[in-house]
Amino acid sequence: MTKIDQEVMEIVAQVARKNTEELCPETRLAEDLILKSMSRIELAALLCDKFKISLNNFEIRMPKTVEEVIQLVNSKL
C-alpha cells in the first residue's frame, strides 16, 4: 500500500467515523460504512483539500469501495 493509498484510507475512516484498521480495500462505502450523499460530499472536500485535486459531486458518487476511491484519487493526481 502506497502512502497515498494509506492517506485516502485515513480520510475515508475519518468521514465514516471508523478506525483505519476496520477498513480494507474491499470495504463498501454504502453497505459497510453507511456513507450517504452528505458524507460523500464531505469525503470529496477532504480529498480535494488533501491532494489538491478536483472532484465533482457525480464523480464522488461513483466509487463503491475504498479501493475505488483510491483509484479515483490516483487518476486525478
C-alpha positions in Angstrom: 0.0 0.0 0.0 1.4 3.4 -1.0 1.5 6.5 1.1 -1.4 8.0 -1.0 -3.4 4.8 -0.5 -3.0 5.0 3.2 -3.9 8.7 3.3 -7.1 8.0 1.3 -8.0 5.2 3.7 -7.4 7.6 6.7 -9.7 10.2 5.2 -12.4 7.6 4.4 -12.1 6.3 8.0 -12.4 9.9 9.4 -15.6 10.5 7.4 -17.1 7.1 8.3 -16.0 7.6 12.0 -14.1 4.3 12.0 -10.6 3.3 12.7 -8.4 2.7 9.7 -7.8 -0.9 11.0 -11.5 -1.5 10.4 -11.2 -0.8 6.7 -9.8 -2.8 3.8 -9.8 -2.0 0.1 -12.9 -4.2 -0.3 -14.9 -2.2 2.3 -18.1 -1.0 0.7 -18.9 2.7 1.2 -22.7 2.4 1.2 -23.3 -1.0 2.7 -20.5 -1.3 5.2 -19.8 2.3 6.1 -23.3 3.7 5.5 -21.9 6.7 3.7 -24.8 8.8 2.4 -24.7 11.7 -0.1 -23.7 14.3 2.5 -20.9 12.1 3.8 -19.7 11.6 0.2 -19.6 15.4 -0.3 -17.6 15.7 2.9 -15.3 12.9 1.6 -14.8 14.7 -1.7 -14.0 18.0 0.1 -11.4 16.4 2.3 -9.8 14.5 -0.6 -9.7 17.6 -2.7 -8.1 19.6 0.1 -5.5 17.0 0.9 -4.4 16.1 -2.6 -5.1 19.4 -4.4 -7.4 17.6 -6.9 -10.9 18.4 -8.2 -13.8 16.1 -7.7 -17.4 16.9 -8.6 -20.5 15.5 -6.9 -21.1 13.0 -9.7 -17.5 11.6 -9.5 -17.6 11.0 -5.7 -20.9 9.1 -6.0 -19.3 6.5 -8.4 -16.9 4.6 -6.1 -18.5 1.6 -4.4 -15.4 0.5 -2.4 -12.5 2.1 -0.6 -10.3 0.7 -3.4 -12.3 2.5 -6.0 -11.9 5.8 -4.0 -8.1 5.2 -4.0 -8.2 4.6 -7.8 -10.2 7.8 -8.3 -7.8 9.8 -6.3 -4.8 8.3 -8.2 -6.4 9.0 -11.5 -6.7 12.7 -10.6 -3.0 13.1 -9.5 
